[in-house]
Amino acid sequence: MRPHLQATAFIATACIVLVLSTLGCGGSLDADYSSIGLVPVSGTVMLDGEPIEGAVVFFEADDRTFSYGTTDESGHYELKFNSKTAGVTQGPKTVRISTVASTGERGEEDEEESESESSAPKPKRTERFPVTYNEKSELQVSVSDSQTTFHFDLRGDGTTKNAS
């Protein structure tokens, strides 16, 4: 075998060994979140006394990590740490609520794509919540093992009627 072919074969073999050793054997791709103390969080979102369907609720920590959920027809939400894991880390959170934000989850994108493929133009979503509830949120909560339910009874003028 020629020297340059031997070198090429050696490099190719080394690359394959490196890739296989990095991947491991039979390891799980699912992460273990048990060590970060996630707690289940749920509640409702009301605006001027009416439940808001399709609002995205974010609980954001000081380090900019967050959990999220989307309200159903009764304004109820349950937060997720990611698309597969429910819960929120404990501690103080800034709450952001929006009717135009996206969670980025695949089902939501499929829905938007199918709507955009229809012959009728898709109306642009308008934000129903004032900036004091999303971009410049003043909503603050503290998540703990004993405090996992948060109801937001908000007003269209940006004042908080009740956030508990």
ChimeraX commands (.cxc) that place a marker at each C-alpha (Angstrom):
marker #1 position 0.00,0.00,0.00 radius 0.5
marker #1 position 1.29,3.47,-0.82 radius 0.5
marker #1 position 2.27,5.72,2.10 radius 0.5
marker #1 position -0.37,8.39,1.38 radius 0.5
marker #1 position -3.11,5.73,1.13 radius 0.5
marker #1 position -1.97,4.28,4.46 radius 0.5
marker #1 position -2.19,7.72,6.05 radius 0.5
marker #1 position -5.66,8.30,4.58 radius 0.5
marker #1 position -6.87,4.90,5.80 radius 0.5
marker #1 position -5.41,5.56,9.25 radius 0.5
marker #1 position -7.12,8.98,9.50 radius 0.5
marker #1 position -10.46,7.56,8.31 radius 0.5
marker #1 position -10.27,4.74,10.85 radius 0.5
marker #1 position -9.35,7.17,13.63 radius 0.5
marker #1 position -12.32,9.38,12.74 radius 0.5
marker #1 position -14.72,6.43,12.83 radius 0.5
marker #1 position -13.36,5.29,16.21 radius 0.5
marker #1 position -13.66,8.83,17.58 radius 0.5
marker #1 position -17.26,9.23,16.41 radius 0.5
marker #1 position -18.31,5.83,17.79 radius 0.5
marker #1 position -16.65,6.44,21.15 radius 0.5
marker #1 position -18.34,9.83,21.42 radius 0.5
marker #1 position -21.78,8.35,20.74 radius 0.5
marker #1 position -21.39,5.59,23.29 radius 0.5
marker #1 position -23.19,2.27,23.34 radius 0.5
marker #1 position -26.91,2.14,24.01 radius 0.5
marker #1 position -26.99,5.33,26.06 radius 0.5
marker #1 position -30.23,7.22,26.43 radius 0.5
marker #1 position -30.75,10.59,24.82 radius 0.5
marker #1 position -33.23,11.56,27.54 radius 0.5
marker #1 position -31.77,13.93,30.11 radius 0.5
marker #1 position -32.28,13.41,33.84 radius 0.5
marker #1 position -33.78,16.56,35.36 radius 0.5
marker #1 position -34.34,15.12,38.86 radius 0.5
marker #1 position -31.40,17.05,40.32 radius 0.5
marker #1 position -32.74,20.52,39.49 radius 0.5
marker #1 position -35.89,20.28,41.63 radius 0.5
marker #1 position -38.65,20.88,39.11 radius 0.5
marker #1 position -42.13,21.36,40.57 radius 0.5
marker #1 position -45.42,21.19,38.64 radius 0.5
marker #1 position -46.98,24.63,38.13 radius 0.5
marker #1 position -50.44,25.46,36.78 radius 0.5
marker #1 position -53.08,28.14,37.00 radius 0.5
marker #1 position -55.38,30.35,34.97 radius 0.5
marker #1 position -55.13,33.57,32.99 radius 0.5
marker #1 position -58.04,36.01,32.83 radius 0.5
marker #1 position -58.13,39.39,31.09 radius 0.5
marker #1 position -60.88,41.77,32.15 radius 0.5
marker #1 position -62.73,38.86,33.74 radius 0.5
marker #1 position -62.61,36.61,30.66 radius 0.5
marker #1 position -60.47,33.49,30.22 radius 0.5
marker #1 position -57.93,33.89,27.41 radius 0.5
marker #1 position -57.36,30.93,25.10 radius 0.5
marker #1 position -54.03,30.54,23.31 radius 0.5
marker #1 position -52.01,32.87,25.54 radius 0.5
marker #1 position -48.43,31.78,26.13 radius 0.5
marker #1 position -47.31,31.97,29.77 radius 0.5
marker #1 position -43.59,32.14,30.58 radius 0.5
marker #1 position -42.04,31.89,34.07 radius 0.5
marker #1 position -38.55,33.36,33.66 radius 0.5
marker #1 position -35.72,33.10,36.21 radius 0.5
marker #1 position -33.05,35.76,36.76 radius 0.5
marker #1 position -30.60,33.67,34.70 radius 0.5
marker #1 position -33.04,33.92,31.73 radius 0.5
marker #1 position -34.04,30.22,31.85 radius 0.5
marker #1 position -37.77,29.71,31.65 radius 0.5
marker #1 position -40.69,27.31,31.62 radius 0.5
marker #1 position -43.74,27.84,29.44 radius 0.5
marker #1 position -47.30,26.78,28.73 radius 0.5
marker #1 position -50.29,27.74,26.60 radius 0.5
marker #1 position -53.76,28.46,27.95 radius 0.5
marker #1 position -56.76,26.40,26.90 radius 0.5
marker #1 position -60.32,27.65,26.31 radius 0.5
marker #1 position -60.87,28.10,30.06 radius 0.5
marker #1 position -57.61,30.06,30.50 radius 0.5
marker #1 position -55.92,27.10,32.24 radius 0.5
marker #1 position -52.19,26.46,31.72 radius 0.5
marker #1 position -49.61,23.92,32.86 radius 0.5
marker #1 position -45.93,24.81,32.56 radius 0.5
marker #1 position -43.24,22.74,30.89 radius 0.5
marker #1 position -39.49,22.93,31.33 radius 0.5
marker #1 position -39.07,21.68,27.77 radius 0.5
marker #1 position -41.20,19.87,25.21 radius 0.5
marker #1 position -40.91,16.54,27.11 radius 0.5
marker #1 position -40.58,17.55,30.77 radius 0.5
marker #1 position -43.19,19.29,32.93 radius 0.5
marker #1 position -42.30,21.67,35.71 radius 0.5
marker #1 position -40.51,24.81,36.80 radius 0.5
marker #1 position -37.36,25.38,38.82 radius 0.5
marker #1 position -38.03,26.83,42.25 radius 0.5
marker #1 position -37.40,30.45,43.17 radius 0.5
marker #1 position -38.43,33.94,42.07 radius 0.5
marker #1 position -39.79,34.31,38.53 radius 0.5
marker #1 position -40.87,37.10,36.22 radius 0.5
marker #1 position -44.10,36.09,34.52 radius 0.5
marker #1 position -44.68,37.07,30.91 radius 0.5
marker #1 position -48.04,36.50,29.20 radius 0.5
marker #1 position -48.61,37.08,25.49 radius 0.5
marker #1 position -51.09,36.25,22.75 radius 0.5
marker #1 position -48.48,36.67,19.98 radius 0.5
marker #1 position -45.52,34.81,21.49 radius 0.5
marker #1 position -44.66,31.32,20.30 radius 0.5
marker #1 position -43.38,28.37,22.30 radius 0.5
marker #1 position -41.53,27.11,19.23 radius 0.5
marker #1 position -42.92,23.60,19.63 radius 0.5
marker #1 position -43.44,21.55,16.47 radius 0.5
marker #1 position -47.24,21.22,16.72 radius 0.5
marker #1 position -47.58,24.97,16.87 radius 0.5
marker #1 position -45.42,25.42,13.75 radius 0.5
marker #1 position -47.45,22.80,11.85 radius 0.5
marker #1 position -50.65,24.64,12.70 radius 0.5
marker #1 position -49.22,27.95,11.50 radius 0.5
marker #1 position -47.91,26.36,8.28 radius 0.5
marker #1 position -51.25,24.73,7.46 radius 0.5
marker #1 position -53.04,28.03,8.05 radius 0.5
marker #1 position -50.59,29.91,5.82 radius 0.5
marker #1 position -51.03,27.36,3.03 radius 0.5
marker #1 position -54.78,28.02,2.81 radius 0.5
marker #1 position -56.07,30.33,0.11 radius 0.5
marker #1 position -57.31,32.98,2.54 radius 0.5
marker #1 position -54.68,35.38,3.90 radius 0.5
marker #1 position -53.87,34.70,7.53 radius 0.5
marker #1 position -54.77,37.64,9.76 radius 0.5
marker #1 position -51.89,38.95,11.83 radius 0.5
marker #1 position -52.29,38.14,15.51 radius 0.5
marker #1 position -52.55,41.16,17.74 radius 0.5
marker #1 position -51.28,41.34,21.29 radius 0.5
marker #1 position -54.18,41.44,23.74 radius 0.5
marker #1 position -52.01,41.99,26.82 radius 0.5
marker #1 position -50.31,45.31,27.70 radius 0.5
marker #1 position -46.49,45.36,27.80 radius 0.5
marker #1 position -46.61,45.39,31.61 radius 0.5
marker #1 position -47.58,41.71,31.33 radius 0.5
marker #1 position -45.02,40.64,28.71 radius 0.5
marker #1 position -42.10,42.68,27.30 radius 0.5
marker #1 position -41.84,44.90,30.40 radius 0.5
marker #1 position -43.56,42.55,32.80 radius 0.5
marker #1 position -44.18,43.64,36.35 radius 0.5
marker #1 position -45.65,40.26,37.30 radius 0.5
marker #1 position -43.49,38.51,39.92 radius 0.5
marker #1 position -44.05,35.18,41.69 radius 0.5
marker #1 position -42.02,32.79,43.79 radius 0.5
marker #1 position -42.27,29.09,42.97 radius 0.5
marker #1 position -41.77,26.55,45.77 radius 0.5
marker #1 position -42.91,23.07,46.74 radius 0.5
marker #1 position -45.78,24.66,48.66 radius 0.5
marker #1 position -46.67,27.32,46.04 radius 0.5
marker #1 position -47.36,25.78,42.63 radius 0.5
marker #1 position -50.67,27.33,41.56 radius 0.5
marker #1 position -50.76,30.84,40.14 radius 0.5
marker #1 position -53.90,32.58,38.88 radius 0.5
marker #1 position -53.61,35.84,36.96 radius 0.5
marker #1 position -56.70,38.06,36.86 radius 0.5
marker #1 position -55.37,40.92,34.74 radius 0.5
marker #1 position -56.79,44.13,33.28 radius 0.5
marker #1 position -56.52,45.49,29.77 radius 0.5
marker #1 position -55.27,48.83,31.10 radius 0.5
marker #1 position -52.14,47.15,32.51 radius 0.5
marker #1 position -53.07,47.24,36.17 radius 0.5
marker #1 position -53.15,43.98,38.07 radius 0.5
marker #1 position -56.48,43.17,39.57 radius 0.5
marker #1 position -55.18,40.00,41.16 radius 0.5
marker #1 position -52.18,37.77,40.65 radius 0.5
marker #1 position -52.18,34.95,43.18 radius 0.5
marker link #1:1,2 radius 0.2
marker link #1:2,3 radius 0.2
marker link #1:3,4 radius 0.2
marker link #1:4,5 radius 0.2
marker link #1:5,6 radius 0.2
marker link #1:6,7 radius 0.2
marker link #1:7,8 radius 0.2
marker link #1:8,9 radius 0.2
marker link #1:9,10 radius 0.2
marker link #1:10,11 radius 0.2
marker link #1:11,12 radius 0.2
marker link #1:12,13 radius 0.2
marker link #1:13,14 radius 0.2
marker link #1:14,15 radius 0.2
marker link #1:15,16 radius 0.2
marker link #1:16,17 radius 0.2
marker link #1:17,18 radius 0.2
marker link #1:18,19 radius 0.2
marker link #1:19,20 radius 0.2
marker link #1:20,21 radius 0.2
marker link #1:21,22 radius 0.2
marker link #1:22,23 radius 0.2
marker link #1:23,24 radius 0.2
marker link #1:24,25 radius 0.2
marker link #1:25,26 radius 0.2
marker link #1:26,27 radius 0.2
marker link #1:27,28 radius 0.2
marker link #1:28,29 radius 0.2
marker link #1:29,30 radius 0.2
marker link #1:30,31 radius 0.2
marker link #1:31,32 radius 0.2
marker link #1:32,33 radius 0.2
marker link #1:33,34 radius 0.2
marker link #1:34,35 radius 0.2
marker link #1:35,36 radius 0.2
marker link #1:36,37 radius 0.2
marker link #1:37,38 radius 0.2
marker link #1:38,39 radius 0.2
marker link #1:39,40 radius 0.2
marker link #1:40,41 radius 0.2
marker link #1:41,42 radius 0.2
marker link #1:42,43 radius 0.2
marker link #1:43,44 radius 0.2
marker link #1:44,45 radius 0.2
marker link #1:45,46 radius 0.2
marker link #1:46,47 radius 0.2
marker link #1:47,48 radius 0.2
marker link #1:48,49 radius 0.2
marker link #1:49,50 radius 0.2
marker link #1:50,51 radius 0.2
marker link #1:51,52 radius 0.2
marker link #1:52,53 radius 0.2
marker link #1:53,54 radius 0.2
marker link #1:54,55 radius 0.2
marker link #1:55,56 radius 0.2
marker link #1:56,57 radius 0.2
marker link #1:57,58 radius 0.2
marker link #1:58,59 radius 0.2
marker link #1:59,60 radius 0.2
marker link #1:60,61 radius 0.2
marker link #1:61,62 radius 0.2
marker link #1:62,63 radius 0.2
marker link #1:63,64 radius 0.2
marker link #1:64,65 radius 0.2
marker link #1:65,66 radius 0.2
marker link #1:66,67 radius 0.2
marker link #1:67,68 radius 0.2
marker link #1:68,69 radius 0.2
marker link #1:69,70 radius 0.2
marker link #1:70,71 radius 0.2
marker link #1:71,72 radius 0.2
marker link #1:72,73 radius 0.2
marker link #1:73,74 radius 0.2
marker link #1:74,75 radius 0.2
marker link #1:75,76 radius 0.2
marker link #1:76,77 radius 0.2
marker link #1:77,78 radius 0.2
marker link #1:78,79 radius 0.2
marker link #1:79,80 radius 0.2
marker link #1:80,81 radius 0.2
marker link #1:81,82 radius 0.2
marker link #1:82,83 radius 0.2
marker link #1:83,84 radius 0.2
marker link #1:84,85 radius 0.2
marker link #1:85,86 radius 0.2
marker link #1:86,87 radius 0.2
marker link #1:87,88 radius 0.2
marker link #1:88,89 radius 0.2
marker link #1:89,90 radius 0.2
marker link #1:90,91 radius 0.2
marker link #1:91,92 radius 0.2
marker link #1:92,93 radius 0.2
marker link #1:93,94 radius 0.2
marker link #1:94,95 radius 0.2
marker link #1:95,96 radius 0.2
marker link #1:96,97 radius 0.2
marker link #1:97,98 radius 0.2
marker link #1:98,99 radius 0.2
marker link #1:99,100 radius 0.2
marker link #1:100,101 radius 0.2
marker link #1:101,102 radius 0.2
marker link #1:102,103 radius 0.2
marker link #1:103,104 radius 0.2
marker link #1:104,105 radius 0.2
marker link #1:105,106 radius 0.2
marker link #1:106,107 radius 0.2
marker link #1:107,108 radius 0.2
marker link #1:108,109 radius 0.2
marker link #1:109,110 radius 0.2
marker link #1:110,111 radius 0.2
marker link #1:111,112 radius 0.2
marker link #1:112,113 radius 0.2
marker link #1:113,114 radius 0.2
marker link #1:114,115 radius 0.2
marker link #1:115,116 radius 0.2
marker link #1:116,117 radius 0.2
marker link #1:117,118 radius 0.2
marker link #1:118,119 radius 0.2
marker link #1:119,120 radius 0.2
marker link #1:120,121 radius 0.2
marker link #1:121,122 radius 0.2
marker link #1:122,123 radius 0.2
marker link #1:123,124 radius 0.2
marker link #1:124,125 radius 0.2
marker link #1:125,126 radius 0.2
marker link #1:126,127 radius 0.2
marker link #1:127,128 radius 0.2
marker link #1:128,129 radius 0.2
marker link #1:129,130 radius 0.2
marker link #1:130,131 radius 0.2
marker link #1:131,132 radius 0.2
marker link #1:132,133 radius 0.2
marker link #1:133,134 radius 0.2
marker link #1:134,135 radius 0.2
marker link #1:135,136 radius 0.2
marker link #1:136,137 radius 0.2
marker link #1:137,138 radius 0.2
marker link #1:138,139 radius 0.2
marker link #1:139,140 radius 0.2
marker link #1:140,141 radius 0.2
marker link #1:141,142 radius 0.2
marker link #1:142,143 radius 0.2
marker link #1:143,144 radius 0.2
marker link #1:144,145 radius 0.2
marker link #1:145,146 radius 0.2
marker link #1:146,147 radius 0.2
marker link #1:147,148 radius 0.2
marker link #1:148,149 radius 0.2
marker link #1:149,150 radius 0.2
marker link #1:150,151 radius 0.2
marker link #1:151,152 radius 0.2
marker link #1:152,153 radius 0.2
marker link #1:153,154 radius 0.2
marker link #1:154,155 radius 0.2
marker link #1:155,156 radius 0.2
marker link #1:156,157 radius 0.2
marker link #1:157,158 radius 0.2
marker link #1:158,159 radius 0.2
marker link #1:159,160 radius 0.2
marker link #1:160,161 radius 0.2
marker link #1:161,162 radius 0.2
marker link #1:162,163 radius 0.2
marker link #1:163,164 radius 0.2
view
